[in-house]
C-alpha cells in the first residue's frame, strides 16, 4: 500500500497504461490514424508484446525522472511524423517512415528536433487530459457512497481502491508532465 504523494515523489513505482488514450488519438486522425496503426502493427509496436504481455504504452513514476515507456515514445514519434507533414503536398510518406525506422533500428537518436518537441508537447497535453480524467474519477468514486444509512464495509473498501487507482493515474500523469516541463531526457 502506498500513500498519497509517493508516486509523484518517485517513492512508489506508479505505472499507468495509456493504450485507450493512444487509440483515441489515432482514431481522431481518421484514415491517417488507421494507416499509422497499421504501421505500428507491422513493426510490432501495437497491441500486446509477446515478451511484455502488455502493450507497454505506459507512463512510469519510477525510476525518476517520471517517464513514458520506449514503446509509447516510438508510437508518438511516428504519429508526429505524419501530423507535422499532413498538409505538405510534397511529403513522401515512405520517407517519413524511413526516418522513423532508422530511429527504432538505433541508426539515429531522433527523427528531428522538431519531432521531439512535438511528441513531447502532445504527451504533455495527454498528461493534462489524464489528470483531469483522474480528478473526475476520484470525485465520482467519493460521491458513490449512499447518502443515508451505513454503507457496507466492502463498498467503502472497493471505493477506496478505485480512488487509489485514479490517484495513481493523477500522480503519474502529473509527474511525467513535470519531467517534460523540466526538459528531462527520456
N, C-alpha and C positions, 0 to 999 in steps of 0.2 A: 504494500500500500504506500502511496506517495502523498505528499502534502502539496497544497496549492503553492505555486511559485517554483517548485523543484524542477519542472520541465523547462521553464523559461531560464532557470539558472544553470541548466545542464547537469543537475544533480540526479535526475531521473531520466532514463532512456525513453523519451517520448517519441512515438512514431505515428504518423498519420498517412493512410493510403489516400491518394487523390485520383484514382482511376476515374471515378464518376465525374470529377471536375474536368479532367482532360477530355473525356468523351464528349462532354457538353461543349467544350471549347471547339473541338473539331466538328461537331455537328452544326455549330453555328456557321461554319465556313462552307457548308453545302458540298458541292462537287469537289472542291479543292480539299476540304477536310476529309472526304471519303478517300481521295487519292493519297493523302498523307497517311491515313490509317493503313491503306494497302501497302505502302512502302514500309511502314513500321512493322507490319505483319511479316512481310517478306524478309526483312532484315533481322527479325527476332526481337523487336523492341515493342511488340504489342502483345497483350494477353499474358497468360501465365508463362513464366520461365520454368523450364523443366528442372533447373538446378535450384531455383529460389522458391518454387511452389507458390509464387505470387507474382503480381505484375511488377512489383517494386517501383512503382511510380509513387514514391513516398517522400515525406519530409521528416527530418530527424532533429531532435533537440540535442542529442549527444552522439559521438563526442563533439565538443564545441570546436568551432563555431557551429551553431544550428545550420542545417544544410539540406538541400534536395538530394535525392539519390542520383547516381550517374545516369540511370535509365530515364529518369524524368528530365534531366538536363538535355539528354540526347533527343528526346521527343520534342522538347521546347525549341531546341536549335533548329530542327527540321521544320517545325511549324513556322518559325520566324523567317526562315529562308524564303518560304513561299508567301508569307504575309508581306514582307518587305518589297517583293517584286511582283505582286499580284497585278498591278496596273502598268507594269513595264511591258510594252508591246514587243521589245527586243529580247526579253528574258527567255533563255533556253532552260526549261525545267530540268533537263538532264544535267546541264552544267551545275546548277544549284545542288542537285542530288550528288554529283561527283564531289563537290566541296564538302558536303556533309559526310559522305563516305570516307573521305580522307581523314576526317577528324575521328570517326569511330574506329578507323584502322590504325590510328596512332601516328599517321604521317604528318598531321598538323595538330597544333594545340587547340586552335579555334578556327571558326569559319571566317570571321572578321570581327573587328572591334564593335562595329555597328550591330552585328548579330548578337554578340554578348550583351550589349546594352539593352537590346530589345527583349531578349528572352528573360533577362533579369527584371526588366520593367513589367513584363507580363506576369512573371511569378509573383512580384510584389503586389500587383493588382489581385491576383488569385488568393494570396495570403490574406489580403484585406477582406475579400469576399468570404473566405473561410472563417475568419474571426467574427464577422457579422453573423454568419450562419450558426457558429458555435454559441454566441451570446443568445441568439434566439432559441436555440435548442435547450440551453440551460434554463432560460426563463420558462419555457414550456414545461420542462421537467419539474421545476419548482412549483408551477401552478397546477400540477396534476393531482395533488392530494385533495381528497374530499374536503369540502367546506365545513361540513358538520360531521360530528362523530369521530371516533378514534379509528384512523386507518390501520389496516392490518400491518404487522411488522414486515412481512415480505414485500409489501408495496413500498414502504419507506426505504427498505434496503435496495430494491430494484431502482427506484428513482434516484437514490444516491449514486448508484453505479452508472446510470445513464448520464447524470450530471458530471461525474468524473470523466467519462469518455468525451463529453463536449468540452470540458475544461482542458483535457489533454490536447484536443484539436486546437483550442484557442491559444494555449500557451506555445505549442509547437509552431503554429502559423505566425504568431507574433515574434517568436524567437528567430524564425527564418527571415521574416521581414526585416528585423533589426540587423541581421547579418548582411542582407542585401544593401540596406541603407548605410551600413558601415563599410561597404565595399569589400567584404570578406571574399577571399578566393575559395572557390569550390573545386 
